[in-house]
Amino acid sequence: YIIDEVHMLSKGAFNALLKILEEPPHHVKFILATTEIERVPDTIRSRTQRFDFRKIAESDIADHLEKICTQEGIDAERRALMLIARLAKGALRDAITLLEQNRIDNRVTKEHIMSTLSMVDEIVLTNMIRAIIEGDREGLISLLAKMYRSHINVRIFTEEVLFSLRDALFQT
C-alpha cells in the first residue's frame, strides 16, 4: 500500500497505522511518502526504513524533455528545455507540465516561456546586478520601475537573480 502525503494523517489515523506497523501481515508492504518527514510521529518513523530522494539534475530533466519532444514531434529549443528544467526545481512532473503548457503549434521557445511567465531577459538581470554592485541607485530605480510596468513575476525574478549570482560564482 502506498500512503502519499502521510504527514497529513490525523492523530487517530497515525495511531491506527502504528498498530498495523507493529504487527504487519507478512504479505503487505507499506510505502509512506511525504515531503514533511518532521510531521510524521517518531513512533511511526522508528518502525520504518527511510529513503530520501534527491531532486533530479537540470540537465537530466532537459534531456528527458528532449526525448519527449522527439517522440511527440515537438520542435523545442534546447535553451527552452533548460529554462523549463530550471523552473521545475528538480521535479520532472512539474517540468512536463510546463512543457505542455508552453507548447504552441508543436513548438516550444524560450521567448514564449519567458513571456508567459512574465520573466525578464538576461540583459535586464545583468543590468540589475551591475546596478546593485556599482551602487547605481538611479539605474536600479529605473529598472525596477520598468519591471513594475511590465508586470514581472517578482518570485521568479528573485529566483533568476539568485541563479545568475550562483552562475557568476561558479564562473570565477
Secondary structure as the mmCIF struct_conf table of DSSP 4:
data_model
#
loop_
_struct_conf.conf_type_id
_struct_conf.id
_struct_conf.beg_label_comp_id
_struct_conf.beg_label_asym_id
_struct_conf.beg_label_seq_id
_struct_conf.end_label_comp_id
_struct_conf.end_label_asym_id
_struct_conf.end_label_seq_id
STRN STRN1 ILE A 2 ILE A 3
TURN_TY1_P TURN_TY1_P1 ASP A 4 GLU A 5
HELX_RH_3T_P HELX_RH_3T_P1 VAL A 6 MET A 8
HELX_RH_AL_P HELX_RH_AL_P1 LYS A 11 GLU A 22
BEND BEND1 GLU A 23 GLU A 23
TURN_TY1_P TURN_TY1_P2 HIS A 26 HIS A 27
STRN STRN2 ILE A 31 LEU A 32
BEND BEND2 THR A 35 THR A 35
HELX_RH_3T_P HELX_RH_3T_P2 ILE A 37 ARG A 39
BEND BEND3 VAL A 40 VAL A 40
HELX_RH_AL_P HELX_RH_AL_P2 ASP A 42 ARG A 45
TURN_TY1_P TURN_TY1_P3 SER A 46 ARG A 47
BEND BEND4 THR A 48 THR A 48
HELX_LH_PP_P HELX_LH_PP_P1 ASP A 52 ALA A 57
HELX_RH_AL_P HELX_RH_AL_P3 GLU A 58 GLU A 72
TURN_TY1_P TURN_TY1_P4 GLY A 73 GLY A 73
STRN STRN3 ASP A 75 ALA A 76
HELX_RH_AL_P HELX_RH_AL_P4 ARG A 78 ALA A 88
TURN_TY1_P TURN_TY1_P5 LYS A 89 GLY A 90
HELX_RH_AL_P HELX_RH_AL_P5 LEU A 92 GLN A 101
TURN_TY1_P TURN_TY1_P6 ASN A 102 ASN A 102
STRN STRN4 ILE A 104 ILE A 104
TURN_TY1_P TURN_TY1_P7 ASP A 105 ASN A 106
STRN STRN5 ARG A 107 VAL A 108
HELX_RH_AL_P HELX_RH_AL_P6 LYS A 110 THR A 116
TURN_TY1_P TURN_TY1_P8 LEU A 117 SER A 118
HELX_LH_PP_P HELX_LH_PP_P2 MET A 119 ASP A 121
HELX_RH_AL_P HELX_RH_AL_P7 GLU A 122 GLU A 134
TURN_TY1_P TURN_TY1_P9 GLY A 135 GLY A 135
HELX_RH_AL_P HELX_RH_AL_P8 ARG A 137 ARG A 149
TURN_TY1_P TURN_TY1_P10 SER A 150 HIS A 151
HELX_RH_AL_P HELX_RH_AL_P9 VAL A 154 GLN A 171
#
